[in-house]
Amino acid sequence: MTDLRTRLQQSLGSTYTLERELGGGGMSRVFLAEENALGRKVVVKVLPEEISAGVNVERFQREIQLAARLQHPHIVQVLAAGEADGIPYYTMPFVEGESVRGRLGRTGALPMTEAIGVLRDVAKALSYAHERNVVHRDIKPDNVLLSGGSATVADFGIAKAISAARTDAGVATLTQMGTSIGTPAYMAPEQAAADPSADHRADIYSFGCLAYELLTARPPFIGKTPQKLLAAHMGETPEPVTSFRPDTPPPLAELVMQCLAKDANDRPQSASAIVHVLDTVTSGGGYSAMPAIMLGGQGMLRKALLLYAAAFVIVPLIAKAAIIVIGLPEWVFPGAIAVMLLGLPVILFTAYVHHATRRMLTSTPVITSGGTTAVAQGTMATIAMKASPHVSWRRTALGGAYTLGGFILLIGGYMLLRGLGIGPVGSLMAAGALDRNERILVADFAPPSSDTALGPVITEAFRTALGQSEAVTVLQQTAMRDVLRRMQRPPGTRVDFSLAREIATREGIKAVVDGNVLSLGGKYVISLRLLSPQSGETLASFRETAEGESEILGTIDDLAKQLRGKIGESLKSVRGAPPLEQVTTPSLEALKKYVQGANAASVDGDWARGEALLKEAISLDTGFAMAYRKLAIEYRNRGNIVAGDALLQKAFEHRDRLSDAERYLLLGSYYQSGPHQDLAKSIAAYEQLLELQPTNTGGMNNLANNYRFQRQY
């Protein structure tokens, strides 16, 4: 020590007189000296030999000149720099008082008001230096000095000067590197990782460590080796400040923890922003809501957009899965997309409010002609300032969660009302208007005047579509003709709504479907009502428009599914039903020929015309299973077994083009008397048919015949 002091004194000459060594550590040994010319006390700091041995003295002096240009009330200025026998040194004014390190060791954590004052002074010093592109790199309690009720920061730019002047960085030990780029207990993650892109935000992290210790009398991480401290800064989250200091004002606690964010983008982006936050914080409960704005870093928008993008994908996918698996209504999916779309402008508005408010609060006021100060701002910036006390990322996130929760409650309310039969969304079965497996009579649709043949086709198509329901049973045409015969009416009589009501009343049927078709400029408006035959009350009504003939079958399918849902059938079951075009034919013309041929053969008794029309239907759609089956039955009833079996085989090959009821009816007849007879399979098919349609007379008769063949009475 004597040798170093002697050499230093010789180098200083008569300019300074060394008095005593004050101690030091880390980056320097510290001597108290008197500047003879001015008669003032100064501090002479000398780099330890283990550091100075790897430092280029000339470059060190050039680098330290940047720090010497800093003149600020809360920065201890560098007065001069030189070297003593190759050992660099620099001088600074002597600050009477003590370091924060000494104060913490003497009294423990600082009182809240004093801690806020110290932090504000340090933040002002950082703001001034950062604006001049000078980074401290070693903010810690040892480098913050307390004197006269204020705090000043020492050694600005020294760590940078040492690091830049080092000639042996490639072989430096961990300890040496720690002293040159910072102190492990206060080092930012990017410093610990030796990230060359580390910038002024590393000082903000160290500031957070300092603030943490001022408030709690302990750094964020303790009881670790230097190596483990560096690892902790890079990968561990410190305990909240409030765990050790419960009286910390929430904005201050939030500020400290955000300064300690691992990602520099998530920290306050400037020391001036920290100053503005601290200006709004008091030691009591009267703090402002402004810190929420100042705390948001540039990375918050990126994080928010990433989370939003993920949610925008996940939420609609969950909605679609719930529609398919649970049976939620179709509007849930577009509703989920709409709810998610609402979030984007809210996120962008939050980001704009944060950006505009931070810019206004951190900008330099201009002097007006009247001598007052003002900040230039536009209309949108003014709106942002007024909104800023009420806008935060936390509130935006909570708002999104509440909106999504409200949408889920809306869905739950809809399903509850539907299940209880309450209001316009209530199902008819839940309301008691219809029972499960109730029979429904479909009256003949009134056709458009321009195409009277379209009425029976649409009626048959709707009867088939509604017949796929698992909740109700549609009165079959054969049963309808039997009723007409008992009423002494021709079996081909058109069943309008008036006649349908009479039939329903006689047969104890509780609901009748009445419909009509209007042709308007190439479009077809199809309307239907579900009515009570006894009172005439409308239980439900629907209307859809087909843009042309090619869309008629799809429109009828939609109407049937809407009615099935209103009746109270599971929405999952309704959506799971195959399209009408699949269980009949996609060709409206083929369906017309089928309906006309079936009526000609079964009602009018004109077999020749019926056969020709059914064959035309098959020629228009060679996969038309219903037409194959009808023609096969007619051939077999007339004794042409060979032709009937061949057509029955064709129908069997296309059985996936039939509704469940029609398919079971086909399988029953195919295995009962077709080319591959199997009585057990035939019985099983008819039994499944009757589970779907307990009143299907054809199924009951054929099953009875099978039981008779097996002698099961």
Buried (B, 14 or more C-beta within 10 A) or exposed (E): EEEBBEBBBEBBEEBBEBEEBEEBEBBBBBBBBBBEEEEEBBBBBBBBEEBBEBBBBEBBBBBBEBBBEBEBEBBBBBBBBBBBEEBBBBBBBBBEBBBBBBBBEEEEBBEBEBBBBBBBBBBBBBBBBBEEEBBBBBBBBBBBBBEEEBBBBBBBBBBBBBBBBBEEBEEBEEEBBBBBBBBBBBBBBBBBEEEEEBBBBBBBBBBBBBBBBBBBBBBBBEEBEBEEBBBBBBEBEBBBBBEBBEEBBEBBBBBBBBBBBBEBBBBBBBBBBBBBBBBBBBBEEEBBEBBBBBBBBBBBBBBBBEBBEEBBEEBBEEBBEBBEEEBBBEEBBEBBBEBBEBBBEBBEBBBBBBBBBBEBBBEEEEEEEEEEEEBEBEEEBEBBBEBBEEBBBEEBBEBBEEBBEEBBEEBEEBBEBBBEBEEEBBBBBBBEBBEEBBBBBBBBBBBBEEBEEBBBBBBBBBBBBBBBBBBBBBBBBEBBBEBBEEEEBEBEBEBEBEBBBBBBEEBEBBBBBBBBBBBEEEEBBBBBBBBBBEEEEEBBBBBBEBEEBEBBBBBBBBBBBBBBBBBBBBBEBBBEBBBBBBBBBBBBBBBBBBBBBBBBBBBBEBBEBBBBBBBBBBEBBEBBBBBBBBBBBBBBEEEBBEBBBBBBBBBBEBBEBBBBBBBBBBBBBBBBBBEEEBEEBBBBBBBBBBEBBEBBEBBBEBBEBBBEEEEEE
